[in-house]
Amino acid sequence: MAKIDKFGFGSIIIDGEKYSQDVVILSDGAVKKRGHNFLVFGSHNIRKEEVEELAQGEPESIIIGTGIYGVAGLAPEAENWAKGKNINLTVRPSHNAVAKLNELVRQGKKVAALIHITC
């Protein structure tokens, strides 16, 4: 499972690799850049389709990091979908989300995450 080594405004280091774009961490530990059409700042709207992607592989928890200042938000349909599927969803500003993700990884939990790296 992927471990976040360092996080700061505009960058995140996961298992020694630096990313300068929002990231998606899948429950199998795979890490990829979020979306293909986002600029460096990414989208401030986390869509249902993104949460559905995170749910693939049936993680025990899904963590959403909403940015340094918590500016990004989870779309209501995404939140409703996760509730309807009984998914353990945690939405926090990214620093707190990163800490929670690393804590769950240390506990050996199967986790997926989307981390917004800017505002």
N, CA, C and O atoms as CSV, one atom per row, in Angstrom:
chain,resi,resn,atom,element,x,y,z
A,1,MET,N,N,0.851,-1.184,0.000
A,1,MET,CA,C,0.000,0.000,0.000
A,1,MET,C,C,0.888,1.236,0.000
A,1,MET,O,O,1.945,1.255,0.630
A,2,ALA,N,N,0.452,2.253,-0.705
A,2,ALA,CA,C,1.221,3.484,-0.840
A,2,ALA,C,C,1.258,4.264,0.472
A,2,ALA,O,O,0.259,4.359,1.185
A,3,LYS,N,N,2.435,4.821,0.774
A,3,LYS,CA,C,2.610,5.657,1.960
A,3,LYS,C,C,3.050,7.044,1.493
A,3,LYS,O,O,3.922,7.183,0.635
A,4,ILE,N,N,2.426,8.060,2.077
A,4,ILE,CA,C,2.776,9.425,1.720
A,4,ILE,C,C,3.944,9.871,2.596
A,4,ILE,O,O,3.839,9.930,3.821
A,5,ASP,N,N,5.052,10.181,1.940
A,5,ASP,CA,C,6.273,10.581,2.651
A,5,ASP,C,C,6.243,12.042,3.057
A,5,ASP,O,O,6.689,12.399,4.147
A,6,LYS,N,N,5.713,12.893,2.173
A,6,LYS,CA,C,5.725,14.327,2.437
A,6,LYS,C,C,4.610,14.984,1.627
A,6,LYS,O,O,4.308,14.576,0.506
A,7,PHE,N,N,4.005,16.015,2.228
A,7,PHE,CA,C,2.937,16.735,1.557
A,7,PHE,C,C,3.102,18.212,1.829
A,7,PHE,O,O,3.360,18.615,2.964
A,8,GLY,N,N,2.955,19.020,0.797
A,8,GLY,CA,C,2.992,20.468,0.933
A,8,GLY,C,C,2.230,21.085,-0.223
A,8,GLY,O,O,1.861,20.392,-1.171
A,9,PHE,N,N,1.996,22.374,-0.147
A,9,PHE,CA,C,1.236,23.055,-1.189
A,9,PHE,C,C,1.878,22.819,-2.548
A,9,PHE,O,O,3.027,23.200,-2.771
A,10,GLY,N,N,1.139,22.194,-3.455
A,10,GLY,CA,C,1.599,21.994,-4.816
A,10,GLY,C,C,2.407,20.744,-5.080
A,10,GLY,O,O,2.796,20.501,-6.222
A,11,SER,N,N,2.673,19.939,-4.058
A,11,SER,CA,C,3.403,18.696,-4.317
A,11,SER,C,C,3.130,17.668,-3.213
A,11,SER,O,O,2.768,17.996,-2.083
A,12,ILE,N,N,3.323,16.433,-3.601
A,12,ILE,CA,C,3.150,15.320,-2.670
A,12,ILE,C,C,4.173,14.255,-3.062
A,12,ILE,O,O,4.378,13.996,-4.247
A,13,ILE,N,N,4.806,13.644,-2.077
A,13,ILE,CA,C,5.779,12.585,-2.328
A,13,ILE,C,C,5.198,11.295,-1.766
A,13,ILE,O,O,4.897,11.189,-0.577
A,14,ILE,N,N,5.049,10.314,-2.659
A,14,ILE,CA,C,4.471,9.026,-2.297
A,14,ILE,C,C,5.481,7.942,-2.636
A,14,ILE,O,O,5.891,7.799,-3.788
A,15,ASP,N,N,5.877,7.182,-1.627
A,15,ASP,CA,C,6.870,6.117,-1.814
A,15,ASP,C,C,8.082,6.616,-2.594
A,15,ASP,O,O,8.594,5.930,-3.478
A,16,GLY,N,N,8.533,7.827,-2.251
A,16,GLY,CA,C,9.732,8.396,-2.841
A,16,GLY,C,C,9.540,9.098,-4.171
A,16,GLY,O,O,10.491,9.693,-4.679
A,17,GLU,N,N,8.355,9.055,-4.756
A,17,GLU,CA,C,8.108,9.710,-6.042
A,17,GLU,C,C,7.305,10.983,-5.841
A,17,GLU,O,O,6.281,10.989,-5.157
A,18,LYS,N,N,7.791,12.071,-6.453
A,18,LYS,CA,C,7.147,13.381,-6.299
A,18,LYS,C,C,6.102,13.598,-7.395
A,18,LYS,O,O,6.342,13.328,-8.571
A,19,TYR,N,N,4.933,14.096,-6.974
A,19,TYR,CA,C,3.849,14.446,-7.887
A,19,TYR,C,C,3.527,15.922,-7.688
A,19,TYR,O,O,3.505,16.418,-6.561
A,20,SER,N,N,3.277,16.621,-8.800
A,20,SER,CA,C,2.919,18.035,-8.744
A,20,SER,C,C,1.504,18.247,-9.259
A,20,SER,O,O,1.183,19.285,-9.837
A,21,GLN,N,N,0.682,17.261,-9.041
A,21,GLN,CA,C,-0.711,17.283,-9.466
A,21,GLN,C,C,-1.495,16.450,-8.462
A,21,GLN,O,O,-0.936,15.573,-7.805
A,22,ASP,N,N,-2.798,16.728,-8.344
A,22,ASP,CA,C,-3.643,15.904,-7.476
A,22,ASP,C,C,-3.420,14.435,-7.814
A,22,ASP,O,O,-3.167,14.086,-8.967
A,23,VAL,N,N,-3.515,13.576,-6.797
A,23,VAL,CA,C,-3.273,12.158,-7.007
A,23,VAL,C,C,-4.461,11.310,-6.568
A,23,VAL,O,O,-5.260,11.693,-5.714
A,24,VAL,N,N,-4.535,10.149,-7.190
A,24,VAL,CA,C,-5.480,9.108,-6.830
A,24,VAL,C,C,-4.643,7.915,-6.392
A,24,VAL,O,O,-3.746,7.475,-7.112
A,25,ILE,N,N,-4.942,7.397,-5.210
A,25,ILE,CA,C,-4.261,6.217,-4.708
A,25,ILE,C,C,-5.309,5.113,-4.620
A,25,ILE,O,O,-6.275,5.215,-3.863
A,26,LEU,N,N,-5.104,4.068,-5.398
A,26,LEU,CA,C,-6.062,2.973,-5.425
A,26,LEU,C,C,-5.770,1.973,-4.309
A,26,LEU,O,O,-4.675,1.960,-3.748
A,27,SER,N,N,-6.743,1.151,-3.998
A,27,SER,CA,C,-6.611,0.239,-2.857
A,27,SER,C,C,-5.535,-0.820,-3.054
A,27,SER,O,O,-5.122,-1.455,-2.083
A,28,ASP,N,N,-5.067,-1.028,-4.289
A,28,ASP,CA,C,-3.973,-1.975,-4.523
A,28,ASP,C,C,-2.609,-1.303,-4.402
A,28,ASP,O,O,-1.577,-1.939,-4.618
A,29,GLY,N,N,-2.606,-0.002,-4.052
A,29,GLY,CA,C,-1.366,0.739,-3.877
A,29,GLY,C,C,-0.930,1.513,-5.107
A,29,GLY,O,O,0.026,2.286,-5.040
A,30,ALA,N,N,-1.614,1.321,-6.233
A,30,ALA,CA,C,-1.265,2.057,-7.445
A,30,ALA,C,C,-1.551,3.548,-7.241
A,30,ALA,O,O,-2.549,3.925,-6.628
A,31,VAL,N,N,-0.660,4.378,-7.763
A,31,VAL,CA,C,-0.795,5.837,-7.656
A,31,VAL,C,C,-0.829,6.401,-9.065
A,31,VAL,O,O,-0.032,6.019,-9.921
A,32,LYS,N,N,-1.765,7.318,-9.293
A,32,LYS,CA,C,-1.819,7.975,-10.591
A,32,LYS,C,C,-2.232,9.422,-10.413
A,32,LYS,O,O,-2.821,9.797,-9.399
A,33,LYS,N,N,-1.916,10.226,-11.413
A,33,LYS,CA,C,-2.337,11.617,-11.410
A,33,LYS,C,C,-3.846,11.664,-11.593
A,33,LYS,O,O,-4.421,10.847,-12.313
A,34,ARG,N,N,-4.468,12.608,-10.948
A,34,ARG,CA,C,-5.925,12.764,-11.035
A,34,ARG,C,C,-6.307,13.394,-12.366
A,34,ARG,O,O,-5.806,14.461,-12.719
A,35,GLY,N,N,-7.178,12.745,-13.091
A,35,GLY,CA,C,-7.741,13.300,-14.322
A,35,GLY,C,C,-6.702,13.618,-15.367
A,35,GLY,O,O,-5.499,13.571,-15.109
A,36,HIS,N,N,-7.175,13.937,-16.535
A,36,HIS,CA,C,-6.266,14.269,-17.635
A,36,HIS,C,C,-6.458,15.689,-18.121
A,36,HIS,O,O,-5.609,16.211,-18.844
A,37,ASN,N,N,-7.543,16.319,-17.746
A,37,ASN,CA,C,-7.846,17.647,-18.269
A,37,ASN,C,C,-7.679,18.749,-17.232
A,37,ASN,O,O,-8.051,19.895,-17.484
A,38,PHE,N,N,-7.126,18.417,-16.071
A,38,PHE,CA,C,-6.975,19.419,-15.025
A,38,PHE,C,C,-5.645,20.130,-15.168
A,38,PHE,O,O,-4.635,19.525,-15.530
A,39,LEU,N,N,-5.656,21.413,-14.882
A,39,LEU,CA,C,-4.405,22.149,-14.800
A,39,LEU,C,C,-3.736,21.775,-13.490
A,39,LEU,O,O,-4.250,20.934,-12.753
A,40,VAL,N,N,-2.620,22.376,-13.193
A,40,VAL,CA,C,-1.894,22.073,-11.962
A,40,VAL,C,C,-2.788,22.193,-10.727
A,40,VAL,O,O,-2.601,21.444,-9.768
A,41,PHE,N,N,-3.746,23.109,-10.725
A,41,PHE,CA,C,-4.576,23.308,-9.549
A,41,PHE,C,C,-5.685,22.274,-9.422
A,41,PHE,O,O,-6.314,22.187,-8.368
A,42,GLY,N,N,-5.943,21.495,-10.453
A,42,GLY,CA,C,-6.955,20.459,-10.372
A,42,GLY,C,C,-8.352,21.036,-10.250
A,42,GLY,O,O,-8.545,22.251,-10.284
A,43,SER,N,N,-9.299,20.166,-10.112
A,43,SER,CA,C,-10.680,20.579,-9.961
A,43,SER,C,C,-11.029,20.670,-8.487
A,43,SER,O,O,-10.559,19.870,-7.678
A,44,HIS,N,N,-11.858,21.653,-8.140
A,44,HIS,CA,C,-12.296,21.785,-6.758
A,44,HIS,C,C,-13.590,21.023,-6.500
A,44,HIS,O,O,-14.161,21.108,-5.413
A,45,ASN,N,N,-14.046,20.287,-7.493
A,45,ASN,CA,C,-15.262,19.502,-7.363
A,45,ASN,C,C,-14.907,18.023,-7.540
A,45,ASN,O,O,-14.523,17.599,-8.630
A,46,ILE,N,N,-15.036,17.258,-6.483
A,46,ILE,CA,C,-14.730,15.827,-6.534
A,46,ILE,C,C,-16.018,15.102,-6.900
A,46,ILE,O,O,-16.986,15.091,-6.140
A,47,ARG,N,N,-16.002,14.503,-8.076
A,47,ARG,CA,C,-17.206,13.941,-8.672
A,47,ARG,C,C,-17.489,12.497,-8.242
A,47,ARG,O,O,-16.619,11.785,-7.740
A,48,LYS,N,N,-18.723,12.108,-8.461
A,48,LYS,CA,C,-19.169,10.740,-8.159
A,48,LYS,C,C,-18.305,9.710,-8.880
A,48,LYS,O,O,-17.936,8.692,-8.293
A,49,GLU,N,N,-17.982,9.964,-10.141
A,49,GLU,CA,C,-17.184,9.014,-10.926
A,49,GLU,C,C,-15.811,8.784,-10.292
A,49,GLU,O,O,-15.260,7.686,-10.370
A,50,GLU,N,N,-15.273,9.812,-9.674
A,50,GLU,CA,C,-13.970,9.664,-9.016
A,50,GLU,C,C,-14.091,8.780,-7.768
A,50,GLU,O,O,-13.214,7.961,-7.494
A,51,VAL,N,N,-15.163,8.950,-7.031
A,51,VAL,CA,C,-15.379,8.117,-5.841
A,51,VAL,C,C,-15.666,6.673,-6.264
A,51,VAL,O,O,-15.221,5.732,-5.607
A,52,GLU,N,N,-16.404,6.502,-7.351
A,52,GLU,CA,C,-16.649,5.148,-7.869
A,52,GLU,C,C,-15.336,4.465,-8.238
A,52,GLU,O,O,-15.148,3.279,-7.966
A,53,GLU,N,N,-14.425,5.221,-8.862
A,53,GLU,CA,C,-13.119,4.649,-9.206
A,53,GLU,C,C,-12.361,4.232,-7.943
A,53,GLU,O,O,-11.749,3.165,-7.900
A,54,LEU,N,N,-12.409,5.082,-6.920
A,54,LEU,CA,C,-11.729,4.760,-5.662
A,54,LEU,C,C,-12.317,3.517,-4.999
A,54,LEU,O,O,-11.609,2.785,-4.307
A,55,ALA,N,N,-13.608,3.280,-5.210
A,55,ALA,CA,C,-14.288,2.140,-4.573
A,55,ALA,C,C,-13.957,0.809,-5.240
A,55,ALA,O,O,-14.211,-0.250,-4.667
A,56,GLN,N,N,-13.396,0.852,-6.435
A,56,GLN,CA,C,-13.002,-0.399,-7.092
A,56,GLN,C,C,-11.936,-1.077,-6.252
A,56,GLN,O,O,-11.042,-0.414,-5.725
A,57,GLY,N,N,-12.021,-2.355,-6.127
A,57,GLY,CA,C,-11.077,-3.075,-5.283
A,57,GLY,C,C,-11.549,-3.173,-3.846
A,57,GLY,O,O,-10.859,-3.742,-3.000
A,58,GLU,N,N,-12.715,-2.625,-3.567
A,58,GLU,CA,C,-13.373,-2.707,-2.267
A,58,GLU,C,C,-12.463,-2.339,-1.078
A,58,GLU,O,O,-12.194,-3.174,-0.214
A,59,PRO,N,N,-11.999,-1.093,-1.048
A,59,PRO,CA,C,-11.191,-0.663,0.103
A,59,PRO,C,C,-12.042,-0.616,1.374
A,59,PRO,O,O,-13.263,-0.469,1.322
A,60,GLU,N,N,-11.369,-0.744,2.505
A,60,GLU,CA,C,-12.068,-0.620,3.792
A,60,GLU,C,C,-12.458,0.827,4.060
A,60,GLU,O,O,-13.455,1.091,4.732
A,61,SER,N,N,-11.675,1.763,3.535
A,61,SER,CA,C,-11.938,3.194,3.707
A,61,SER,C,C,-11.513,3.940,2.453
A,61,SER,O,O,-10.587,3.540,1.747
A,62,ILE,N,N,-12.221,5.040,2.197
A,62,ILE,CA,C,-11.830,5.981,1.143
A,62,ILE,C,C,-11.588,7.325,1.816
A,62,ILE,O,O,-12.429,7.822,2.566
A,63,ILE,N,N,-10.434,7.899,1.536
A,63,ILE,CA,C,-10.034,9.182,2.105
A,63,ILE,C,C,-10.036,10.220,0.991
A,63,ILE,O,O,-9.480,9.991,-0.083
A,64,ILE,N,N,-10.662,11.358,1.253
A,64,ILE,CA,C,-10.660,12.474,0.307
A,64,ILE,C,C,-9.968,13.653,0.978
A,64,ILE,O,O,-10.405,14.128,2.026
A,65,GLY,N,N,-8.879,14.121,0.360
A,65,GLY,CA,C,-8.186,15.311,0.836
A,65,GLY,C,C,-8.653,16.506,0.037
A,65,GLY,O,O,-8.507,16.531,-1.185
A,66,THR,N,N,-9.213,17.497,0.709
A,66,THR,CA,C,-9.858,18.626,0.042
A,66,THR,C,C,-8.944,19.844,-0.152
A,66,THR,O,O,-9.430,20.938,-0.440
A,67,GLY,N,N,-7.640,19.665,0.001
A,67,GLY,CA,C,-6.688,20.753,-0.217
A,67,GLY,C,C,-6.164,21.324,1.091
A,67,GLY,O,O,-6.687,21.029,2.166
A,68,ILE,N,N,-5.141,22.132,0.989
A,68,ILE,CA,C,-4.506,22.756,2.156
A,68,ILE,C,C,-5.531,23.498,3.007
A,68,ILE,O,O,-5.541,23.378,4.232
A,69,TYR,N,N,-6.385,24.258,2.347
A,69,TYR,CA,C,-7.382,25.063,3.059
A,69,TYR,C,C,-8.785,24.461,2.990
A,69,TYR,O,O,-9.756,25.094,3.403
A,70,GLY,N,N,-8.886,23.245,2.470
A,70,GLY,CA,C,-10.185,22.587,2.391
A,70,GLY,C,C,-11.119,23.183,1.362
A,70,GLY,O,O,-12.337,23.099,1.521
A,71,VAL,N,N,-10.581,23.790,0.301
A,71,VAL,CA,C,-11.392,24.476,-0.702
A,71,VAL,C,C,-12.168,23.493,-1.590
A,71,VAL,O,O,-13.311,23.763,-1.959
A,72,ALA,N,N,-11.558,22.367,-1.931
A,72,ALA,CA,C,-12.240,21.392,-2.783
A,72,ALA,C,C,-13.391,20.767,-2.008
A,72,ALA,O,O,-13.342,20.651,-0.783
A,73,GLY,N,N,-14.408,20.372,-2.727
A,73,GLY,CA,C,-15.560,19.773,-2.063
A,73,GLY,C,C,-16.015,18.520,-2.770
A,73,GLY,O,O,-15.778,18.330,-3.963
A,74,LEU,N,N,-16.665,17.681,-2.018
A,74,LEU,CA,C,-17.230,16.458,-2.543
A,74,LEU,C,C,-18.622,16.772,-3.088
A,74,LEU,O,O,-19.463,17.306,-2.365
A,75,ALA,N,N,-18.867,16.445,-4.348
A,75,ALA,CA,C,-20.177,16.675,-4.955
A,75,ALA,C,C,-21.237,15.910,-4.167
A,75,ALA,O,O,-20.993,14.777,-3.752
A,76,PRO,N,N,-22.407,16.509,-3.954
A,76,PRO,CA,C,-23.462,15.828,-3.188
A,76,PRO,C,C,-23.800,14.443,-3.737
A,76,PRO,O,O,-24.034,13.514,-2.964
A,77,GLU,N,N,-23.826,14.292,-5.071
A,77,GLU,CA,C,-24.147,12.974,-5.629
A,77,GLU,C,C,-23.064,11.950,-5.312
A,77,GLU,O,O,-23.356,10.759,-5.200
A,78,ALA,N,N,-21.818,12.395,-5.167
A,78,ALA,CA,C,-20.728,11.494,-4.786
A,78,ALA,C,C,-20.899,11.036,-3.341
A,78,ALA,O,O,-20.748,9.855,-3.027
A,79,GLU,N,N,-21.213,11.979,-2.478
A,79,GLU,CA,C,-21.430,11.643,-1.063
A,79,GLU,C,C,-22.635,10.718,-0.908
A,79,GLU,O,O,-22.578,9.744,-0.157
A,80,ASN,N,N,-23.716,11.017,-1.611
A,80,ASN,CA,C,-24.915,10.179,-1.538
A,80,ASN,C,C,-24.656,8.773,-2.071
A,80,ASN,O,O,-25.147,7.793,-1.510
A,81,TRP,N,N,-23.890,8.675,-3.147
A,81,TRP,CA,C,-23.552,7.374,-3.709
A,81,TRP,C,C,-22.765,6.542,-2.701
A,81,TRP,O,O,-23.060,5.366,-2.492
A,82,ALA,N,N,-21.752,7.165,-2.072
A,82,ALA,CA,C,-20.928,6.457,-1.087
A,82,ALA,C,C,-21.766,6.003,0.101
A,82,ALA,O,O,-21.601,4.883,0.584
A,83,LYS,N,N,-22.661,6.859,0.573
A,83,LYS,CA,C,-23.541,6.477,1.684
A,83,LYS,C,C,-24.434,5.312,1.293
A,83,LYS,O,O,-24.638,4.386,2.078
A,84,GLY,N,N,-24.969,5.361,0.075
A,84,GLY,CA,C,-25.832,4.289,-0.408
A,84,GLY,C,C,-25.115,2.961,-0.532
A,84,GLY,O,O,-25.737,1.904,-0.419
A,85,LYS,N,N,-23.819,3.005,-0.761
A,85,LYS,CA,C,-23.001,1.789,-0.869
A,85,LYS,C,C,-22.383,1.398,0.468
A,85,LYS,O,O,-21.636,0.423,0.550
A,86,ASN,N,N,-22.695,2.162,1.519
A,86,ASN,CA,C,-22.180,1.900,2.866
A,86,ASN,C,C,-20.648,1.939,2.910
A,86,ASN,O,O,-20.010,1.120,3.573
A,87,ILE,N,N,-20.080,2.899,2.197
A,87,ILE,CA,C,-18.625,3.056,2.127
A,87,ILE,C,C,-18.158,3.960,3.259
A,87,ILE,O,O,-18.753,5.008,3.511
A,88,ASN,N,N,-17.102,3.555,3.931
A,88,ASN,CA,C,-16.498,4.365,4.985
A,88,ASN,C,C,-15.704,5.479,4.301
A,88,ASN,O,O,-14.594,5.254,3.819
A,89,LEU,N,N,-16.279,6.667,4.263
A,89,LEU,CA,C,-15.717,7.804,3.541
A,89,LEU,C,C,-15.296,8.879,4.532
A,89,LEU,O,O,-16.085,9.305,5.375
A,90,THR,N,N,-14.041,9.313,4.422
A,90,THR,CA,C,-13.514,10.382,5.266
A,90,THR,C,C,-13.122,11.544,4.366
A,90,THR,O,O,-12.325,11.378,3.442
A,91,VAL,N,N,-13.680,12.716,4.632
A,91,VAL,CA,C,-13.388,13.920,3.849
A,91,VAL,C,C,-12.794,14.944,4.802
A,91,VAL,O,O,-13.446,15.370,5.756
A,92,ARG,N,N,-11.536,15.341,4.534
A,92,ARG,CA,C,-10.810,16.266,5.419
A,92,ARG,C,C,-9.877,17.144,4.593
A,92,ARG,O,O,-9.543,16.800,3.459
A,93,PRO,N,N,-9.450,18.290,5.161
A,93,PRO,CA,C,-8.365,19.030,4.513
A,93,PRO,C,C,-7.177,18.081,4.297
A,93,PRO,O,O,-6.964,17.157,5.082
A,94,SER,N,N,-6.427,18.312,3.256
A,94,SER,CA,C,-5.429,17.335,2.817
A,94,SER,C,C,-4.379,16.955,3.859
A,94,SER,O,O,-3.993,15.789,3.930
A,95,HIS,N,N,-3.904,17.905,4.671
A,95,HIS,CA,C,-2.923,17.528,5.702
A,95,HIS,C,C,-3.510,16.470,6.630
A,95,HIS,O,O,-2.838,15.492,6.960
A,96,ASN,N,N,-4.744,16.656,7.048
A,96,ASN,CA,C,-5.404,15.684,7.927
A,96,ASN,C,C,-5.704,14.381,7.198
A,96,ASN,O,O,-5.604,13.300,7.778
A,97,ALA,N,N,-6.072,14.489,5.922
A,97,ALA,CA,C,-6.348,13.293,5.128
A,97,ALA,C,C,-5.088,12.446,4.962
A,97,ALA,O,O,-5.141,11.219,5.055
A,98,VAL,N,N,-3.951,13.106,4.716
A,98,VAL,CA,C,-2.681,12.406,4.575
A,98,VAL,C,C,-2.331,11.679,5.876
A,98,VAL,O,O,-1.921,10.518,5.849
A,99,ALA,N,N,-2.490,12.352,6.998
A,99,ALA,CA,C,-2.204,11.719,8.296
A,99,ALA,C,C,-3.102,10.507,8.515
A,99,ALA,O,O,-2.634,9.464,8.971
A,100,LYS,N,N,-4.384,10.634,8.195
A,100,LYS,CA,C,-5.328,9.524,8.358
A,100,LYS,C,C,-4.967,8.365,7.432
A,100,LYS,O,O,-4.990,7.206,7.848
A,101,LEU,N,N,-4.635,8.671,6.187
A,101,LEU,CA,C,-4.237,7.628,5.247
A,101,LEU,C,C,-3.026,6.868,5.756
A,101,LEU,O,O,-3.033,5.637,5.775
A,102,ASN,N,N,-1.985,7.583,6.169
A,102,ASN,CA,C,-0.781,6.920,6.664
A,102,ASN,C,C,-1.067,6.090,7.909
A,102,ASN,O,O,-0.500,5.011,8.081
A,103,GLU,N,N,-1.938,6.585,8.773
A,103,GLU,CA,C,-2.316,5.832,9.976
A,103,GLU,C,C,-2.986,4.504,9.594
A,103,GLU,O,O,-2.649,3.452,10.138
A,104,LEU,N,N,-3.922,4.565,8.669
A,104,LEU,CA,C,-4.625,3.344,8.247
A,104,LEU,C,C,-3.690,2.374,7.530
A,104,LEU,O,O,-3.804,1.161,7.702
A,105,VAL,N,N,-2.769,2.902,6.731
A,105,VAL,CA,C,-1.790,2.057,6.052
A,105,VAL,C,C,-0.912,1.345,7.079
A,105,VAL,O,O,-0.636,0.153,6.942
A,106,ARG,N,N,-0.469,2.080,8.117
A,106,ARG,CA,C,0.345,1.459,9.184
A,106,ARG,C,C,-0.422,0.340,9.878
A,106,ARG,O,O,0.177,-0.635,10.332
A,107,GLN,N,N,-1.736,0.474,9.962
A,107,GLN,CA,C,-2.575,-0.542,10.594
A,107,GLN,C,C,-2.870,-1.714,9.652
A,107,GLN,O,O,-3.546,-2.669,10.035
A,108,GLY,N,N,-2.364,-1.638,8.431
A,108,GLY,CA,C,-2.572,-2.708,7.462
A,108,GLY,C,C,-3.932,-2.686,6.787
A,108,GLY,O,O,-4.367,-3.698,6.236
A,109,LYS,N,N,-4.601,-1.554,6.823
A,109,LYS,CA,C,-5.927,-1.422,6.214
A,109,LYS,C,C,-5.806,-1.231,4.707
A,109,LYS,O,O,-4.811,-0.702,4.211
A,110,LYS,N,N,-6.821,-1.664,4.000
A,110,LYS,CA,C,-6.911,-1.480,2.554
A,110,LYS,C,C,-7.632,-0.149,2.321
A,110,LYS,O,O,-8.819,-0.014,2.618
A,111,VAL,N,N,-6.892,0.836,1.782
A,111,VAL,CA,C,-7.382,2.207,1.692
A,111,VAL,C,C,-7.211,2.737,0.273
A,111,VAL,O,O,-6.266,2.373,-0.428
A,112,ALA,N,N,-8.130,3.597,-0.139
A,112,ALA,CA,C,-8.006,4.330,-1.397
A,112,ALA,C,C,-8.139,5.821,-1.046
A,112,ALA,O,O,-8.749,6.177,-0.038
A,113,ALA,N,N,-7.564,6.679,-1.885
A,113,ALA,CA,C,-7.604,8.109,-1.568
A,113,ALA,C,C,-7.507,8.969,-2.824
A,113,ALA,O,O,-6.972,8.560,-3.854
A,114,LEU,N,N,-8.045,10.173,-2.691
A,114,LEU,CA,C,-7.855,11.242,-3.660
A,114,LEU,C,C,-7.357,12.423,-2.848
A,114,LEU,O,O,-8.020,12.859,-1.907
A,115,ILE,N,N,-6.189,12.944,-3.210
A,115,ILE,CA,C,-5.602,14.056,-2.454
A,115,ILE,C,C,-5.444,15.270,-3.378
A,115,ILE,O,O,-4.702,15.236,-4.359
A,116,HIS,N,N,-6.162,16.337,-3.033
A,116,HIS,CA,C,-6.042,17.621,-3.735
A,116,HIS,C,C,-4.836,18.329,-3.119
A,116,HIS,O,O,-4.779,18.497,-1.901
A,117,ILE,N,N,-3.863,18.749,-3.949
A,117,ILE,CA,C,-2.594,19.222,-3.391
A,117,ILE,C,C,-2.449,20.737,-3.295
A,117,ILE,O,O,-1.419,21.232,-2.837
A,118,THR,N,N,-3.467,21.472,-3.720
A,118,THR,CA,C,-3.343,22.931,-3.603
A,118,THR,C,C,-4.390,23.453,-2.626
A,118,THR,O,O,-4.585,22.875,-1.557
A,119,CYS,N,N,-5.048,24.520,-2.982
A,119,CYS,CA,C,-5.941,25.235,-2.085
A,119,CYS,C,C,-6.996,24.360,-1.460
A,119,CYS,O,O,-7.817,24.843,-0.680
